[in-house]
Amino acid sequence: MKPALRERLLLPVLLPLGILVVIAAALYGFSRILLSLPPTAATATALAVASGIVVVSAIAASRRQVRLSTILAMLGATAGIAMLAGGIALAVAPSEEGEGGEGERAVVALAAFNIAYEPTSLTVPAGEAFTLRFNNRDAGIQHNVDIFDNAGFSGTALFEGELVTGVREFDYLVDPLEAGMYFFRCVVHPNMVGEMDAVAGGGEGGEGGGLTVVAQDIAFDTSTIELVTGTPTTITFDNRDAGVQHNIAIYTDSSLSTELFNGELVTGPATIEYPIPPLEAGEYYFQCVIHPSNMNGTVVVSDAGGGAVEPGGEAPTGPTGAEEPTGPTPEEPPEGGGTAEPSTVVAQNIAFDTATISLPAGQPSSITFDNRDAGTQHNIVIATDSSLSTQLFNGELITGPATIEYAIPALEAGEYYFLCLVHPNMNGTVTVS
């Protein structure tokens, strides 16, 4: 090929393409380094590399004639700066799990869901550092944990946790706290508060220790879970059903009128630790919200405690709960009434087709729920208000496209709140009149 043709035709085309390929490769490699670093170290590394690129570019531009060798040298110097800075950052920056390793610290689990902590009471070890495993389950929302020595959250925080954008799990490394009561809150949502009791030998699920529940072949390995009265407990939930979602949710009774705990859904095979809040003595009901009909049982809370019974144990005889429902149920219509005409609610494009559901007061009713989002799970949950502190109805999750008929128990006249359990941004108002 003639030199003139090469310089006039090929170089103007190949040179920019080659430069773009080199830049793309350098950016990709550098991005892998930044993603492996903690946020603070990643920011410092990016600023250092950017400064280096500016300096190298200024030196190259100061030359009277910029040759191909000059450009290649500039690209090589830039890549070298990026690799060197990234290597130094990886070597000296602590990982999210922290220096010293997780095995040397007690692990205490805390979740954020629907702009609230779960649980709101923690037991941690006094006089020793511990890991606060924070699981932000609010998609796209920032939360953190700040710890204070007073309920008014005045003065300087003893610990200020990094902001975490959900959905994400992050390990906070908390320095030793003296024995006593402490208080924590979210700096973004001050209404999110809780209390932390530092006691000798605390942590790792609190004084209640931990127990394991296994889900396999669409069934729990136990029909009874035993817990200690008034003590936080950690349940290790092992979902062994590949590609299937399960969880553990605890209610006062089988009517599901009052929810005490609703664990994060996990797709098997996977294991998760559920932090169970302290419960009063009594019998409660637990189930998988995806498969409520054949995955359920009894939670027995007593001073003796215990744990999950062995597989094949005695089947639950029906939880009594703290309060038996006094209103009519779908199976027992009120006298002189019947079931009202059904309402229809459609879910499509991760949104309900209505922001208001109207139901009759004082009698059972039904909602025809049409999930049109293929491959996506939705349901309808009705609660007294947006805090979800008291649930009145929790509909079975269904994967679209599918339709289900929800039997709604009799509700008193008033306004309530409804949402999709999987997508809390899908919500609205229930008007009962």
Secondary structure, DSSP 8 states (H G I E B T S, - for coil): --HHHIIIIIHHHHHHHHHHHHHHHHHHHHHHHHHTS-HHHHHHHHHHHHHHHHHHHHHHHTSSS--HHHHHHHHHHHHHHHHHHHHHHHHHS--TT-TT-GGGSEEEEEEE-SSSEESSEEEEETTS-EEEEEEE-SBT-EE--EEESSTT--S--SEE---EEBSEEEEEEE----SEEEEEE-SS-TT-EEEEEEETT--SSGGG-EEEEEE-SSSBS-SEEEEETT--EEEEEEE-SBT-EE--EEESSTT--SEEEE---EEBSEEEEEEE----SEEEEEE-SSSTTTSEEEEEEESS---B--TT---------SS---S-BTTB--TT------EEEEE-SSSBS-SEEEE-TTS-EEEEEEE-SBT-EE--EEESSTT-SSEEEE---EEBSEEEEEEE----SEEEEEE-SS-TTSEEEEEE-
